[in-house]
Amino acid sequence: MNDAAVHIETLTMPVEGMTCASCVARVERTLKKIDGVERANVNLATEAVTVSYDPSKTELNVLASAVEYAGYKLVLPEKKASQRSSSASRESRQEQSYQKIKREFIFSILLAVPVMILNMISMTSWFMSAVPLSMDEVNKILFILTTPILFISGKRFYKPAWKQAQHFAADMNTLVTVGTGAAYLYSTAIVLFPEM
């Protein structure tokens, strides 16, 4: 018998968008379902997956598409990239991600601190007598300051939760989204329609 030798390639590639253990399990399950994938091990700490696959049965683009459909991003290696440039590229992506999260955090702090202070002091009698605003007007100011915090800084939770919902799945982002979304919708109704 003259069986062709099976050639298995093993690659480690970054995966973006994972936040918890259920994300790890989802990426692994997604990759293992693909014909030609022998093994898929995801490491949440390094945000990377090590995949062993048969190139004659599947391609990297197929793996990337499946992971993207699951709600994450598989970063494919650049052609003819050296290990050093690949490592530098990964560090650059991590630095960009860190800077983005840092900007969103600073933005949310700049709005959240005034919201907290205004909310607390508006409950005192001296504030209400010193400031010519009604409680409804104070609540509307708080609503205006809170909305960008939720939808600009919070979009990093809402986008993945929406992708998970499209697949009838849930993860940590779903919990954050349901909790903050329910509180926001209820508060919005009370602020805009206080007579209710």
Backbone as a chain_set.jsonl record, in Angstrom:
{"seq": "MNDAAVHIETLTMPVEGMTCASCVARVERTLKKIDGVERANVNLATEAVTVSYDPSKTELNVLASAVEYAGYKLVLPEKKASQRSSSASRESRQEQSYQKIKREFIFSILLAVPVMILNMISMTSWFMSAVPLSMDEVNKILFILTTPILFISGKRFYKPAWKQAQHFAADMNTLVTVGTGAAYLYSTAIVLFPEM", "coords": {"N": [[0.843, -1.184, 0.0], [0.422, 2.23, -0.726], [0.288, 4.746, 0.941], [-0.296, 8.214, 1.143], [1.716, 10.409, 2.967], [0.536, 12.064, 5.822], [0.593, 15.455, 6.337], [0.957, 17.5, 8.997], [0.522, 20.718, 10.178], [1.534, 23.0, 12.697], [0.551, 25.88, 14.295], [0.813, 28.919, 16.161], [-1.351, 31.432, 16.912], [-2.533, 34.798, 17.439], [-5.619, 35.58, 19.123], [-8.233, 37.787, 19.076], [-10.508, 39.525, 21.222], [-11.365, 37.784, 23.197], [-12.554, 37.243, 26.492], [-13.097, 35.664, 28.689], [-13.367, 32.363, 30.26], [-15.39, 30.974, 28.931], [-15.242, 32.051, 26.413], [-12.817, 31.024, 25.546], [-13.445, 28.282, 25.43], [-15.41, 28.356, 23.439], [-13.99, 29.238, 21.132], [-12.167, 27.138, 20.862], [-13.966, 24.947, 20.446], [-15.146, 25.77, 18.041], [-12.977, 25.735, 16.225], [-12.202, 23.027, 16.348], [-14.299, 21.759, 15.116], [-13.868, 22.037, 12.441], [-13.076, 20.395, 9.461], [-10.082, 18.712, 9.166], [-8.691, 19.927, 11.168], [-6.69, 18.982, 13.74], [-5.97, 19.488, 16.441], [-6.78, 22.056, 18.823], [-5.8, 24.454, 20.955], [-6.474, 26.896, 23.251], [-5.123, 29.72, 24.87], [-5.975, 31.816, 27.316], [-4.568, 33.712, 28.807], [-2.351, 34.436, 27.213], [-3.728, 35.186, 25.041], [-3.935, 33.639, 22.686], [-4.059, 30.998, 20.206], [-3.131, 27.646, 19.695], [-2.918, 25.749, 16.933], [-3.207, 22.637, 15.341], [-3.209, 21.405, 12.172], [-4.282, 19.943, 9.026], [-2.996, 20.975, 6.108], [-3.818, 20.154, 3.598], [-6.467, 19.677, 3.813], [-7.748, 21.887, 4.908], [-7.634, 25.517, 5.09], [-5.875, 28.433, 6.331], [-7.428, 30.718, 6.073], [-10.001, 29.702, 6.188], [-10.118, 28.849, 8.828], [-9.852, 31.329, 10.109], [-12.188, 32.618, 9.224], [-14.173, 31.019, 10.407], [-13.672, 31.454, 13.134], [-14.131, 34.185, 13.249], [-16.853, 34.243, 12.615], [-17.802, 33.112, 14.922], [-17.509, 35.183, 16.631], [-15.069, 36.317, 17.29], [-11.619, 37.338, 16.615], [-9.241, 35.931, 14.609], [-5.895, 36.316, 14.227], [-4.047, 36.108, 11.477], [-0.839, 34.762, 10.523], [1.698, 36.816, 9.056], [2.805, 36.566, 5.704], [5.914, 35.061, 5.106], [6.967, 36.179, 7.394], [9.311, 36.814, 9.909], [10.129, 35.198, 13.032], [10.834, 37.065, 14.927], [9.769, 39.498, 13.899], [7.114, 38.797, 13.923], [6.634, 38.514, 16.655], [7.103, 41.152, 17.437], [5.04, 42.384, 16.073], [2.827, 41.296, 17.41], [3.229, 42.382, 19.971], [2.925, 45.065, 19.323], [0.215, 45.139, 18.576], [-0.922, 44.481, 21.058], [-0.109, 46.673, 22.557], [-1.463, 48.763, 21.221], [-4.098, 47.982, 21.757], [-4.084, 48.187, 24.544], [-3.653, 50.981, 24.823], [-6.004, 51.958, 23.692], [-7.982, 50.977, 25.469], [-7.125, 52.334, 27.729], [-7.585, 55.046, 26.983], [-10.396, 54.989, 26.75], [-11.044, 54.395, 29.388], [-10.082, 56.673, 30.78], [-11.718, 58.622, 29.607], [-14.248, 57.726, 30.525], [-13.902, 58.007, 33.286], [-13.645, 60.791, 33.489], [-16.24, 61.586, 33.069], [-17.722, 59.997, 34.838], [-16.967, 60.642, 37.489], [-17.964, 63.353, 37.917], [-20.7, 62.654, 37.625], [-21.117, 60.943, 39.808], [-20.511, 62.656, 41.989], [-22.361, 64.793, 41.606], [-24.752, 63.355, 41.76], [-24.696, 62.448, 44.43], [-24.524, 64.848, 45.999], [-26.821, 66.117, 45.206], [-28.81, 65.1, 46.708], [-28.836, 66.414, 49.05], [-30.165, 68.935, 51.238], [-29.082, 71.523, 51.281], [-27.868, 71.782, 48.776], [-30.026, 71.696, 46.971], [-31.329, 74.017, 47.718], [-29.435, 75.922, 47.128], [-28.873, 75.719, 44.415], [-30.447, 76.568, 41.401], [-32.108, 74.442, 40.268], [-34.438, 71.91, 39.438], [-35.226, 68.61, 40.756], [-35.864, 66.921, 38.646], [-34.532, 68.182, 36.527], [-31.873, 67.919, 37.35], [-31.671, 65.137, 37.241], [-31.912, 64.78, 34.475], [-29.556, 65.969, 33.59], [-27.719, 64.21, 34.725], [-28.446, 61.935, 33.278], [-27.684, 62.692, 30.67], [-24.898, 62.884, 30.992], [-24.268, 60.268, 31.69], [-24.975, 58.602, 29.538], [-22.965, 58.701, 27.35], [-20.885, 57.395, 28.714], [-21.815, 54.82, 29.0], [-22.279, 53.954, 26.312], [-19.995, 54.588, 24.814], [-17.6, 53.98, 26.284], [-18.531, 51.56, 27.201], [-18.998, 49.993, 24.986], [-17.231, 47.974, 24.42], [-18.152, 45.822, 25.78], [-20.743, 45.519, 24.878], [-20.685, 45.016, 22.073], [-19.382, 42.391, 21.725], [-21.269, 40.919, 23.193], [-23.557, 41.169, 21.656], [-22.774, 39.775, 19.362], [-22.531, 37.225, 20.474], [-25.194, 36.773, 21.198], [-26.364, 36.532, 18.699], [-25.648, 33.979, 18.075], [-27.026, 32.511, 19.841], [-25.767, 32.248, 22.301], [-24.009, 32.847, 25.402], [-21.878, 34.875, 27.444], [-19.425, 36.335, 29.682], [-19.623, 39.006, 28.876], [-22.274, 39.189, 28.168], [-23.579, 39.093, 30.633], [-22.725, 41.546, 31.777], [-23.813, 43.303, 29.898], [-26.6, 42.782, 30.031], [-27.126, 43.487, 32.716], [-26.249, 46.259, 32.956], [-27.631, 47.317, 30.801], [-30.361, 46.861, 31.426], [-30.625, 48.407, 33.77], [-30.031, 50.925, 32.707], [-32.091, 51.28, 30.771], [-34.392, 51.217, 32.405], [-33.868, 53.44, 34.089], [-33.776, 55.45, 32.154], [-36.431, 55.49, 31.262], [-37.69, 56.374, 33.623], [-36.502, 58.911, 33.977], [-37.169, 60.293, 31.587], [-39.911, 60.021, 31.511], [-41.256, 60.87, 34.082], [-43.737, 60.905, 35.266], [-44.713, 58.36, 35.081]], "CA": [[0.0, 0.0, 0.0], [1.213, 3.44, -0.874], [-0.477, 5.857, 1.525], [0.385, 9.508, 1.185], [1.972, 10.826, 4.34], [-0.261, 13.217, 6.254], [1.449, 16.541, 6.817], [0.244, 18.334, 9.97], [1.216, 21.946, 10.559], [1.121, 23.564, 13.986], [0.787, 27.328, 14.355], [0.253, 29.676, 17.28], [-1.826, 32.713, 16.381], [-3.317, 35.595, 18.39], [-7.077, 35.661, 18.985], [-8.689, 39.02, 19.72], [-11.903, 39.581, 21.641], [-11.681, 36.836, 24.262], [-12.56, 37.879, 27.804], [-13.347, 34.734, 29.792], [-13.176, 30.941, 29.964], [-16.362, 30.504, 27.934], [-14.71, 32.474, 25.111], [-11.791, 30.038, 25.221], [-14.129, 27.044, 25.034], [-16.116, 28.582, 22.171], [-12.995, 29.27, 20.057], [-11.665, 25.765, 20.698], [-15.019, 24.134, 19.808], [-15.317, 26.237, 16.662], [-11.861, 25.249, 15.412], [-12.182, 21.56, 16.327], [-15.357, 21.283, 14.218], [-13.422, 22.177, 11.052], [-12.427, 19.201, 8.91], [-8.645, 18.906, 8.961], [-8.074, 20.42, 12.403], [-6.392, 17.88, 14.66], [-6.012, 20.003, 17.808], [-6.857, 23.507, 19.008], [-5.663, 24.794, 22.372], [-6.488, 28.347, 23.437], [-4.578, 30.222, 26.129], [-6.57, 33.131, 27.556], [-3.547, 34.627, 29.333], [-1.548, 34.967, 26.102], [-4.689, 35.533, 23.981], [-3.466, 32.958, 21.477], [-4.487, 29.617, 19.998], [-2.2, 26.774, 18.993], [-3.737, 24.875, 16.084], [-2.553, 21.629, 14.501], [-4.173, 21.142, 11.101], [-3.799, 19.344, 7.788], [-3.167, 21.996, 5.066], [-4.471, 19.606, 2.398], [-7.908, 19.62, 4.073], [-8.291, 23.203, 5.253], [-6.711, 26.646, 4.951], [-5.92, 29.378, 7.437], [-8.558, 31.63, 5.87], [-11.202, 28.999, 6.653], [-10.056, 28.925, 10.288], [-10.123, 32.721, 10.495], [-13.606, 32.904, 8.974], [-14.971, 30.317, 11.419], [-13.481, 32.146, 14.41], [-14.819, 35.469, 13.132], [-18.286, 33.953, 12.687], [-18.082, 32.828, 16.333], [-17.499, 36.444, 17.361], [-13.712, 36.685, 17.68], [-10.764, 37.587, 15.454], [-7.998, 35.163, 14.533], [-4.897, 37.107, 13.499], [-3.23, 35.186, 10.688], [0.564, 35.181, 10.403], [2.064, 37.463, 7.801], [3.619, 35.694, 4.858], [7.365, 35.217, 5.191], [7.341, 36.993, 8.553], [10.226, 36.126, 10.816], [9.579, 35.048, 14.377], [11.057, 38.322, 15.628], [8.809, 40.495, 13.441], [5.81, 38.326, 14.38], [6.552, 38.865, 18.069], [6.988, 42.616, 17.495], [3.691, 42.701, 15.608], [1.911, 40.95, 18.498], [3.412, 43.389, 21.014], [2.348, 46.306, 18.816], [-1.252, 45.002, 18.7], [-1.257, 44.542, 22.471], [0.085, 48.066, 22.982], [-2.586, 49.531, 20.675], [-5.283, 47.597, 22.529], [-3.937, 48.791, 25.867], [-3.849, 52.43, 24.706], [-7.432, 52.195, 23.434], [-8.69, 50.762, 26.73], [-6.719, 53.42, 28.621], [-8.319, 56.25, 26.563], [-11.806, 54.809, 27.119], [-11.12, 54.473, 30.845], [-9.928, 58.085, 31.166], [-12.946, 59.289, 29.177], [-15.353, 57.367, 31.414], [-13.632, 58.609, 34.606], [-13.918, 62.232, 33.411], [-17.684, 61.78, 33.178], [-18.292, 59.253, 35.972], [-16.732, 61.353, 38.739], [-19.004, 64.373, 38.088], [-22.004, 62.005, 37.818], [-21.186, 60.461, 41.184], [-20.553, 63.798, 42.906], [-23.648, 65.478, 41.428], [-25.809, 62.477, 42.264], [-24.662, 62.408, 45.893], [-24.833, 66.134, 46.635], [-28.184, 66.553, 44.86], [-29.715, 64.565, 47.728], [-28.758, 67.25, 50.252], [-31.086, 70.081, 51.21], [-28.359, 72.758, 50.985], [-27.622, 71.854, 47.331], [-31.283, 72.03, 46.291], [-31.682, 75.416, 47.993], [-28.404, 76.801, 46.559], [-28.839, 75.597, 42.956], [-31.812, 76.781, 40.874], [-32.503, 73.327, 39.409], [-35.336, 70.93, 40.051], [-34.665, 67.255, 40.766], [-36.017, 66.398, 37.284], [-33.467, 68.752, 35.702], [-30.632, 67.264, 37.788], [-31.709, 63.782, 36.687], [-31.657, 64.854, 33.029], [-28.118, 66.229, 33.438], [-27.064, 62.923, 35.02], [-28.746, 61.054, 32.14], [-26.853, 63.133, 29.542], [-23.495, 62.546, 31.288], [-24.117, 58.814, 31.809], [-25.17, 57.933, 28.245], [-21.701, 58.414, 26.646], [-20.085, 56.413, 29.458], [-22.353, 53.493, 28.703], [-22.203, 53.535, 24.915], [-18.651, 54.763, 24.242], [-16.681, 53.114, 27.032], [-19.129, 50.241, 27.396], [-19.201, 49.239, 23.738], [-16.357, 46.794, 24.417], [-18.954, 44.729, 26.302], [-21.978, 45.377, 24.106], [-20.445, 44.409, 20.752], [-19.254, 40.929, 21.819], [-22.522, 40.328, 23.689], [-24.46, 41.101, 20.509], [-22.308, 38.66, 18.523], [-22.897, 35.981, 21.159], [-26.654, 36.624, 21.113], [-26.686, 36.061, 17.347], [-25.381, 32.537, 18.04], [-27.757, 31.943, 20.977], [-24.77, 31.909, 23.318], [-23.799, 33.897, 26.398], [-20.595, 34.869, 28.143], [-19.325, 37.393, 30.679], [-20.104, 40.256, 28.286], [-23.734, 39.142, 28.209], [-23.977, 39.477, 31.99], [-22.504, 42.988, 31.921], [-24.762, 43.986, 29.024], [-27.96, 42.665, 30.577], [-27.203, 44.265, 33.948], [-26.173, 47.705, 32.707], [-28.701, 47.685, 29.861], [-31.643, 46.899, 32.143], [-30.591, 49.579, 34.649], [-30.08, 52.124, 31.865], [-33.441, 51.417, 30.187], [-35.326, 51.576, 33.477], [-33.57, 54.814, 34.488], [-34.177, 56.323, 31.046], [-37.896, 55.618, 31.311], [-38.042, 57.182, 34.794], [-36.046, 60.288, 33.759], [-37.91, 60.925, 30.494], [-41.355, 59.957, 31.785], [-41.33, 60.758, 35.548], [-45.128, 60.701, 35.697], [-44.977, 56.927, 35.129]], "C": [[0.878, 1.232, 0.0], [0.409, 4.626, -0.375], [0.36, 7.121, 1.502], [0.547, 9.911, 2.645], [1.153, 12.073, 4.658], [0.684, 14.244, 6.849], [0.618, 17.445, 7.732], [1.113, 19.536, 10.299], [0.673, 22.438, 11.889], [1.532, 25.024, 14.024], [0.19, 27.889, 15.634], [-0.077, 31.061, 16.76], [-2.625, 33.468, 17.439], [-4.816, 35.532, 18.07], [-7.523, 36.895, 19.755], [-10.156, 38.9, 20.105], [-12.287, 38.602, 22.736], [-11.591, 37.529, 25.617], [-12.698, 36.902, 28.957], [-13.181, 33.287, 29.326], [-14.179, 30.422, 28.938], [-15.955, 30.931, 26.524], [-13.673, 31.454, 24.624], [-12.446, 28.76, 24.702], [-14.822, 27.198, 23.685], [-15.146, 28.578, 20.983], [-12.466, 27.861, 19.797], [-12.694, 24.882, 19.991], [-15.183, 24.483, 18.34], [-14.227, 25.663, 15.764], [-11.864, 23.73, 15.283], [-13.256, 20.977, 15.406], [-14.924, 21.299, 12.752], [-12.681, 20.922, 10.622], [-10.964, 19.515, 8.622], [-7.933, 19.434, 10.186], [-7.922, 19.255, 13.366], [-6.549, 18.315, 16.117], [-6.139, 21.514, 17.777], [-6.834, 23.778, 20.505], [-5.536, 26.306, 22.511], [-5.942, 28.682, 24.811], [-5.106, 31.639, 26.32], [-5.524, 34.145, 28.011], [-2.706, 35.248, 28.216], [-2.412, 35.416, 24.933], [-4.261, 34.932, 22.648], [-4.018, 31.539, 21.423], [-3.374, 28.876, 19.266], [-3.027, 25.736, 18.257], [-2.842, 23.914, 15.322], [-3.566, 21.22, 13.447], [-3.469, 20.553, 9.883], [-4.049, 20.349, 6.661], [-3.823, 21.475, 3.786], [-5.994, 19.546, 2.564], [-8.534, 20.971, 4.381], [-7.21, 24.263, 5.106], [-6.865, 27.586, 6.131], [-7.096, 30.344, 7.312], [-9.866, 31.016, 6.345], [-11.258, 29.056, 8.178], [-10.42, 30.328, 10.768], [-11.588, 33.075, 10.311], [-14.494, 32.256, 10.031], [-14.877, 31.022, 12.77], [-14.195, 33.493, 14.385], [-16.33, 35.293, 13.229], [-18.711, 33.68, 14.133], [-18.011, 34.083, 17.197], [-16.13, 36.926, 17.803], [-12.882, 36.936, 16.429], [-9.478, 36.795, 15.585], [-7.027, 35.944, 13.662], [-3.949, 36.138, 12.799], [-1.791, 35.69, 10.588], [0.82, 35.833, 9.047], [2.96, 36.527, 7.007], [5.083, 36.082, 4.973], [7.79, 36.129, 6.341], [8.262, 36.184, 9.451], [9.583, 36.049, 12.191], [9.726, 36.344, 15.158], [10.036, 39.381, 15.206], [7.393, 40.106, 13.852], [5.593, 38.687, 15.839], [6.379, 40.37, 18.243], [5.59, 43.051, 17.078], [2.664, 42.427, 16.701], [2.01, 41.984, 19.619], [2.81, 44.723, 20.599], [0.818, 46.279, 18.932], [-1.693, 45.109, 20.152], [-1.127, 45.965, 23.001], [-1.061, 48.948, 22.478], [-3.866, 49.245, 21.447], [-5.25, 48.226, 23.919], [-4.21, 50.294, 25.818], [-5.321, 52.778, 24.479], [-8.245, 52.041, 24.721], [-8.373, 51.889, 27.715], [-7.468, 54.713, 28.29], [-9.793, 56.159, 26.972], [-11.992, 54.917, 28.626], [-11.037, 55.923, 31.31], [-11.186, 58.87, 30.794], [-14.085, 59.0, 30.149], [-15.159, 57.953, 32.81], [-13.983, 60.09, 34.6], [-15.415, 62.529, 33.484], [-18.274, 61.124, 34.425], [-18.098, 59.986, 37.3], [-17.743, 62.485, 38.92], [-20.4, 63.77, 38.302], [-22.148, 61.573, 39.271], [-21.325, 61.627, 42.17], [-21.905, 64.504, 42.82], [-24.793, 64.644, 41.987], [-25.85, 62.484, 43.791], [-25.073, 63.74, 46.516], [-26.232, 66.626, 46.288], [-29.203, 66.034, 45.87], [-29.696, 65.393, 49.014], [-29.675, 68.462, 50.114], [-30.355, 71.37, 50.838], [-28.094, 72.908, 49.488], [-28.888, 72.301, 46.607], [-31.7, 73.471, 46.554], [-30.681, 76.37, 47.337], [-28.413, 76.805, 45.031], [-30.262, 75.715, 42.411], [-32.244, 75.687, 39.876], [-33.48, 72.43, 40.164], [-34.67, 69.558, 40.012], [-34.787, 66.621, 39.383], [-34.905, 66.91, 36.369], [-32.106, 68.148, 36.063], [-30.559, 65.855, 37.204], [-31.429, 63.776, 35.184], [-30.185, 65.152, 32.745], [-27.341, 64.935, 33.687], [-27.256, 61.943, 33.871], [-27.841, 61.393, 30.95], [-25.387, 62.765, 29.769], [-23.255, 61.032, 31.308], [-24.182, 58.106, 30.459], [-23.86, 57.694, 27.49], [-20.815, 57.404, 27.378], [-20.52, 55.011, 29.044], [-22.055, 53.064, 27.269], [-20.85, 53.767, 24.241], [-17.661, 53.845, 24.971], [-17.218, 51.7, 27.172], [-19.299, 49.415, 26.141], [-18.321, 47.99, 23.653], [-17.051, 45.595, 25.052], [-20.162, 44.452, 25.411], [-21.764, 44.694, 22.756], [-20.254, 42.894, 20.84], [-20.54, 40.251, 22.299], [-23.529, 40.186, 22.55], [-24.071, 39.942, 19.586], [-22.671, 37.319, 19.151], [-24.399, 35.723, 21.057], [-27.078, 36.117, 19.74], [-26.472, 34.561, 17.203], [-26.084, 31.807, 19.191], [-26.801, 31.442, 22.058], [-24.637, 33.088, 24.279], [-22.412, 33.751, 26.997], [-20.593, 36.002, 29.157], [-19.86, 38.726, 30.152], [-21.627, 40.327, 28.31], [-24.233, 39.569, 29.58], [-23.849, 40.981, 32.203], [-23.549, 43.755, 31.118], [-26.175, 43.945, 29.578], [-28.109, 43.533, 31.826], [-27.219, 45.765, 33.704], [-27.288, 48.16, 31.775], [-30.051, 47.805, 30.544], [-31.712, 48.129, 33.05], [-30.725, 50.862, 33.839], [-31.484, 52.337, 31.29], [-34.464, 51.823, 31.238], [-35.129, 53.036, 33.89], [-33.981, 55.808, 33.412], [-35.684, 56.555, 31.064], [-38.317, 56.52, 32.466], [-37.667, 58.647, 34.583], [-36.898, 60.986, 32.7], [-39.418, 60.969, 30.736], [-41.572, 59.818, 33.298], [-42.756, 60.505, 36.047], [-45.496, 59.221, 35.775], [-44.723, 56.397, 36.533]], "O": [[1.93, 1.273, 0.637], [-0.093, 5.42, -1.17], [1.554, 7.106, 1.798], [-0.374, 9.768, 3.449], [1.089, 13.011, 3.864], [1.471, 13.943, 7.746], [-0.328, 18.086, 7.273], [2.285, 19.397, 10.651], [-0.519, 22.303, 12.168], [2.696, 25.366, 13.815], [-0.821, 27.391, 16.128], [0.782, 31.772, 16.24], [-3.318, 32.852, 18.248], [-5.219, 35.444, 16.911], [-7.229, 37.034, 20.942], [-10.945, 38.259, 19.41], [-13.441, 38.592, 23.165], [-10.669, 38.306, 25.864], [-12.44, 37.272, 30.102], [-12.893, 33.023, 28.159], [-13.857, 29.527, 28.158], [-16.283, 30.253, 25.55], [-13.656, 31.075, 23.453], [-12.051, 28.225, 23.666], [-14.821, 26.269, 22.877], [-15.441, 27.984, 19.945], [-12.334, 27.443, 18.647], [-12.356, 24.157, 19.055], [-15.34, 23.601, 17.496], [-14.511, 25.164, 14.675], [-11.558, 23.202, 14.214], [-13.14, 19.834, 14.963], [-15.547, 20.646, 11.914], [-11.782, 20.444, 11.313], [-10.653, 20.473, 7.915], [-6.704, 19.4, 10.25], [-8.904, 18.622, 13.757], [-7.17, 17.622, 16.923], [-5.677, 22.174, 16.846], [-7.743, 23.377, 21.232], [-4.618, 26.919, 21.967], [-6.256, 28.014, 25.797], [-4.735, 32.552, 25.583], [-5.594, 35.316, 27.637], [-2.385, 36.436, 28.261], [-1.905, 35.959, 23.952], [-4.227, 35.612, 21.622], [-4.392, 30.957, 22.441], [-2.758, 29.405, 18.341], [-3.743, 24.945, 18.87], [-1.842, 24.319, 14.73], [-4.653, 20.745, 13.775], [-2.252, 20.646, 9.73], [-5.202, 20.561, 6.286], [-4.326, 22.259, 2.981], [-6.723, 19.385, 1.586], [-9.724, 21.174, 4.141], [-6.023, 23.949, 5.01], [-7.866, 27.54, 6.847], [-7.69, 30.742, 8.314], [-10.74, 31.721, 6.848], [-12.321, 29.285, 8.755], [-11.195, 30.494, 11.71], [-12.171, 33.759, 11.153], [-15.455, 32.868, 10.499], [-15.88, 31.171, 13.468], [-14.794, 33.899, 15.381], [-17.012, 36.104, 13.857], [-19.84, 33.98, 14.521], [-18.405, 34.057, 18.362], [-16.034, 37.851, 18.61], [-13.371, 36.771, 15.311], [-8.723, 36.962, 16.543], [-7.307, 36.203, 12.492], [-3.158, 35.445, 13.438], [-1.551, 36.897, 10.569], [0.237, 35.45, 8.032], [3.769, 35.791, 7.571], [5.442, 37.259, 4.94], [8.838, 36.772, 6.278], [8.013, 35.008, 9.716], [8.612, 36.751, 12.475], [8.857, 36.693, 15.958], [9.495, 40.088, 16.056], [6.56, 40.976, 14.103], [4.505, 39.115, 16.223], [5.605, 40.817, 19.089], [5.022, 43.976, 17.659], [1.741, 43.216, 16.904], [0.99, 42.416, 20.156], [2.245, 45.435, 21.429], [0.201, 47.266, 19.334], [-2.704, 45.742, 20.457], [-1.947, 46.408, 23.806], [-1.572, 49.785, 23.222], [-4.63, 50.16, 21.754], [-6.26, 48.732, 24.407], [-4.919, 50.823, 26.675], [-5.821, 53.769, 25.01], [-9.096, 52.877, 25.025], [-9.252, 52.343, 28.447], [-7.935, 55.406, 29.193], [-10.366, 57.124, 27.476], [-12.989, 55.47, 29.09], [-11.834, 56.353, 32.143], [-11.663, 59.689, 31.579], [-14.807, 59.912, 30.553], [-16.129, 58.354, 33.453], [-14.546, 60.603, 35.567], [-15.811, 63.612, 33.917], [-19.227, 61.644, 35.005], [-18.986, 59.952, 38.152], [-18.341, 62.58, 39.992], [-21.194, 64.31, 39.072], [-23.183, 61.81, 39.893], [-22.158, 61.585, 43.076], [-22.525, 64.783, 43.846], [-25.704, 65.18, 42.618], [-26.931, 62.523, 44.38], [-25.874, 63.769, 47.451], [-26.78, 67.467, 47.0], [-30.346, 66.489, 45.88], [-30.442, 65.112, 49.952], [-29.925, 68.946, 49.01], [-30.923, 72.226, 50.16], [-28.093, 74.026, 48.973], [-28.841, 73.172, 45.739], [-32.353, 74.088, 45.713], [-31.034, 77.506, 47.02], [-28.005, 77.79, 44.416], [-31.175, 75.047, 42.896], [-32.691, 75.993, 38.771], [-33.356, 72.225, 41.372], [-33.671, 69.365, 39.319], [-33.907, 65.861, 38.979], [-34.393, 66.164, 35.534], [-31.284, 67.895, 35.183], [-29.506, 65.43, 36.729], [-30.777, 62.862, 34.68], [-29.627, 64.648, 31.771], [-26.416, 64.608, 32.943], [-26.336, 61.202, 33.525], [-27.297, 60.499, 30.302], [-24.703, 62.372, 28.825], [-22.161, 60.571, 30.98], [-23.501, 57.1, 30.265], [-23.643, 56.577, 27.02], [-20.081, 56.646, 26.745], [-19.694, 54.138, 28.775], [-21.626, 51.934, 27.037], [-20.589, 53.186, 23.188], [-16.974, 53.037, 24.346], [-16.445, 50.746, 27.252], [-19.703, 48.255, 26.215], [-18.627, 47.06, 22.906], [-16.595, 44.464, 24.886], [-20.553, 43.302, 25.214], [-22.585, 43.874, 22.344], [-20.906, 42.165, 20.093], [-20.862, 39.145, 21.867], [-24.265, 39.201, 22.485], [-24.935, 39.219, 19.091], [-23.07, 36.387, 18.452], [-24.825, 34.587, 20.853], [-28.041, 35.358, 19.627], [-27.046, 33.934, 16.312], [-25.786, 30.648, 19.482], [-26.992, 30.375, 22.643], [-25.101, 34.192, 23.991], [-21.849, 32.658, 27.052], [-21.643, 36.569, 29.459], [-20.479, 39.486, 30.897], [-22.199, 41.407, 28.457], [-25.201, 40.323, 29.683], [-24.753, 41.617, 32.745], [-24.105, 44.743, 31.598], [-26.869, 44.962, 29.592], [-29.109, 44.235, 31.977], [-28.106, 46.465, 34.192], [-27.829, 49.254, 31.933], [-30.804, 48.741, 30.276], [-32.734, 48.814, 33.096], [-31.446, 51.779, 34.234], [-32.005, 53.452, 31.321], [-35.31, 52.681, 30.985], [-36.098, 53.782, 34.027], [-34.478, 56.891, 33.722], [-36.15, 57.682, 30.899], [-39.213, 57.348, 32.303], [-38.427, 59.537, 34.967], [-37.305, 62.133, 32.886], [-40.112, 61.848, 30.226], [-42.023, 58.769, 33.758], [-42.949, 59.953, 37.13], [-46.462, 58.853, 36.444], [-44.89, 55.203, 36.781]]}, "num_chains": 1, "name": "protein.A"}
